[in-house]
Amino acid sequence: MASPVRVIHYGLGPIGIEAARVVSRRAGIVAVGAVDKDPAKIGRDLADIADFPGPSGTVVRSSIADLPGVSAEVALHSTGSYLAEVRPQLEELLLAGLHVVSTCEELSYPVGERTEIAAELDSVAKKRGVVLLGTGINPGFAMDALPIFLTSISQDVTSITVKRVNDAGKRRLPLQRKVGAGLEKEEFQRLVDAGKVRHVGLRESVQMLADAMGWELERVEETTAAVLARERVTTAYLTVEPGQVAGVHQVGTAFMGGRPVITLELQMYVGAAKESDEIWIEGRPQLHLRSEDGFPGDIATSGILVNAATRVASLPPGLRTMKDLPPAHYRSS
Amino acid sequence: MASPVRVIHYGLGPIGIEAARVVSRRAGIVAVGAVDKDPAKIGRDLADIADFPGPSGTVVRSSIADLPGVSAEVALHSTGSYLAEVRPQLEELLLAGLHVVSTCEELSYPVGERTEIAAELDSVAKKRGVVLLGTGINPGFAMDALPIFLTSISQDVTSITVKRVNDAGKRRLPLQRKVGAGLEKEEFQRLVDAGKVRHVGLRESVQMLADAMGWELERVEETTAAVLARERVTTAYLTVEPGQVAGVHQVGTAFMGGRPVITLELQMYVGAAKESDEIWIEGRPQLHLRSEDGFPGDIATSGILVNAATRVASLPPGLRTMKDLPPAHYRSS
């Protein structure tokens, strides 16, 4: 067996902690460092924070500068959704000579004004000979990499539709906040208009699909509506009263030749009774795939983060995306 | 746009012809040669044989030696299921400096006594700096590459089960013969015992899954039973009377630590009313995926053959498998 991949956990929020648990029980990968800015976590053993059998000997530090002598290959980065905000962190990790696998949604497939930051990060990664990759359940799998993979058997593809219904009540608090759970309708609308309440990643998934299919899009429309609670919903973190916002119903539609060719519909709200993921690929053959109970978000995001970490070194240096990564499948050892 | 991938169609049976049709309408790939041993096809234009608008200018020849001056990159090889039989063809194509993408089932993931031939082909491919890849819907996707891809989101995997129900009546005649459609039960059993009636590829899919998961299997069991026709079934090629064999019910089970960790169950028979593909991945998370009407075999096999042909040059030289190929997704151009 090859020697285990040595990783640094950077960011110990709910996803980072879950990833640390996965790494702790997997043979082919080992944590050699951990970083978080939270004073309540700094100085403690990683096993203590992530609640796995320890001590692990890996103590949480406030920055990678506090990890002298630690020889790691990959950083598992999980601190935020917005590329402009996490950019200094990514840069520091790349400059330290680490491959970086990140859950930053905007990094998964940089579009719009983020392409400039992406180009700079790409350049830093190439100079240091390392790979930077954004991943997660969505963006990164459910609405982009998986439908792309399914088209492996397609002779022709004329349109792609993905529908995901996800119970935000089972997700981490930051995500429940991000979809506006517990807000009044007016406040929700104000935050949607300010771009502060939404699932981050729909636009990115649309573009990854379009580029994979070789489609030049004419325009992309995105709508974000509130899903209102019909009855009181209580999660581990908050309570939503009837009439308050339970979450988002977000639709991204991409047009080519005057007709919609990509439709991504996401319902993510607390109290969603039946979770599911469905994919329709029109063309030859017609494909309709259904994940019976959906892909559980936070479990899957930490899973794919760890799996991608074991594969990332196989890619050429630079900013890479899930559409080009060889299957980052699970491996027991 | 990059210049189109130049291919040779090697073998113009039902799959090869269908692949030629796909290539004829795809921008990023172009046929520059065609080879078949059938005297009824030799000397005719490919468009005539594959029934697409022509003439294409590509005339079918009896061997690649009859294609002087043809500069191709990839051969789409589709002539047979058994590696020992197609080996001289593969060798000739590799020695000619061509990447080869083949529908030979035993090539998809060589096991048992085929590993020796595989090692020799690998060595030839490496010497010539080209890639050899076996692909198709099954083996190559439905029961191996797709479940492997799904485990990208898995923290832990404890077992994998795949069930495929496929109507052989919609498939090509060679496949209908391969599953024993129209045989009497005794004759079926005789041919099963001789290894001449079966779906080829189950053992290969089992091993691809096991190696991807990093599982050391203790043993693999394979059973092949007849599915008998309850009523008369007529396909485009043959008629099956009630009580005759309609096809196979084949199960491959792999054991580790005394318990089954991989179960592949295939029902492939003429007259299957409801086609489907289902995948269960036990572990964390539990996953259950269902393709509502199944993956249509011959359409999908020719689709993945063409898609893989456009991607194969990205792999390092040698014998490669679908478990390591970056997503060979559809691309319009």
Contacts between the chains, C-beta under 8 A, distances in Angstrom:
chain1	res1	chain2	res2	distance
A	22	B	155	4.7
A	22	B	156	7.8
A	25	B	156	7.5
A	28	B	214	7.5
A	137	B	153	6.2
A	141	B	152	6.4
A	141	B	153	5.8
A	145	B	152	7.5
A	145	B	327	7.3
A	146	B	149	7.4
A	146	B	150	7.8
A	148	B	327	5.6
A	148	B	329	4.7
A	149	B	146	7.4
A	149	B	149	5.1
A	149	B	327	4.8
A	149	B	329	6.6
A	150	B	146	7.8
A	151	B	307	7.6
A	151	B	329	4.6
A	151	B	330	3.8
A	152	B	141	6.4
A	152	B	145	7.5
A	152	B	303	7.6
A	152	B	304	5.3
A	152	B	307	5.6
A	152	B	308	7.7
A	152	B	327	6.4
A	152	B	328	4.9
A	152	B	329	5.6
A	152	B	330	7.2
A	153	B	137	6.2
A	153	B	141	5.8
A	153	B	295	6.1
A	153	B	299	7.9
A	153	B	300	3.8
A	153	B	301	7.9
A	153	B	303	4.8
A	153	B	304	4.9
A	153	B	307	7.7
A	154	B	303	5.2
A	154	B	307	7.3
A	154	B	329	7.9
A	154	B	330	4.0
A	155	B	22	4.7
A	155	B	299	6.3
A	155	B	302	6.6
A	155	B	303	4.2
A	155	B	306	7.2
A	155	B	330	7.8
A	156	B	22	7.8
A	156	B	25	7.5
A	156	B	330	7.5
A	157	B	330	4.9
A	157	B	332	7.3
A	212	B	327	7.8
A	212	B	329	5.3
A	212	B	331	6.9
A	213	B	329	7.7
A	213	B	330	6.5
A	213	B	331	6.4
A	213	B	332	5.8
A	214	B	28	7.4
A	214	B	331	4.5
A	214	B	332	4.2
A	214	B	333	4.4
A	215	B	332	6.4
A	283	B	330	7.8
A	284	B	299	6.3
A	284	B	303	7.7
A	285	B	295	7.1
A	285	B	296	4.7
A	285	B	299	4.8
A	285	B	300	6.2
A	285	B	303	7.5
A	286	B	293	7.5
A	287	B	291	6.8
A	287	B	295	7.4
A	288	B	291	6.9
A	288	B	292	4.1
A	288	B	293	6.7
A	289	B	289	6.3
A	289	B	290	7.2
A	289	B	291	5.3
A	289	B	292	7.4
A	290	B	289	7.2
A	290	B	290	5.1
A	290	B	291	7.9
A	290	B	292	6.5
A	291	B	287	6.8
A	291	B	288	6.9
A	291	B	289	5.3
A	291	B	290	7.9
A	292	B	288	4.2
A	292	B	289	7.4
A	292	B	290	6.5
A	293	B	286	7.5
A	293	B	288	6.7
A	295	B	153	6.1
A	295	B	285	7.1
A	295	B	287	7.4
A	296	B	285	4.7
A	299	B	153	7.9
A	299	B	155	6.3
A	299	B	284	6.3
A	299	B	285	4.8
A	300	B	153	3.8
A	300	B	285	6.2
A	301	B	153	7.9
A	302	B	155	6.7
A	303	B	152	7.6
A	303	B	153	4.8
A	303	B	154	5.3
A	303	B	155	4.2
A	303	B	284	7.7
A	303	B	285	7.5
A	304	B	152	5.3
A	304	B	153	4.9
A	306	B	155	7.2
A	307	B	151	7.6
A	307	B	152	5.6
A	307	B	153	7.7
A	307	B	154	7.3
A	308	B	152	7.7
A	323	B	327	6.6
A	323	B	329	7.6
A	324	B	326	5.6
A	324	B	327	7.7
A	325	B	326	6.8
A	326	B	324	5.6
A	326	B	325	6.8
A	326	B	326	4.9
A	327	B	145	7.3
A	327	B	148	5.6
A	327	B	149	4.8
A	327	B	152	6.4
A	327	B	212	7.8
A	327	B	323	6.6
A	327	B	324	7.7
A	327	B	327	7.6
A	328	B	152	4.9
A	329	B	148	4.7
A	329	B	149	6.6
A	329	B	151	4.6
A	329	B	152	5.6
A	329	B	154	7.9
A	329	B	212	5.3
A	329	B	213	7.7
A	329	B	323	7.6
A	330	B	151	3.8
A	330	B	152	7.2
A	330	B	154	4.1
A	330	B	155	7.8
A	330	B	156	7.5
A	330	B	157	4.9
A	330	B	212	8.0
A	330	B	213	6.5
A	330	B	283	7.8
A	331	B	212	7.0
A	331	B	213	6.4
A	331	B	214	4.5
A	332	B	157	7.3
A	332	B	213	5.8
A	332	B	214	4.2
A	332	B	215	6.4
A	333	B	214	4.4
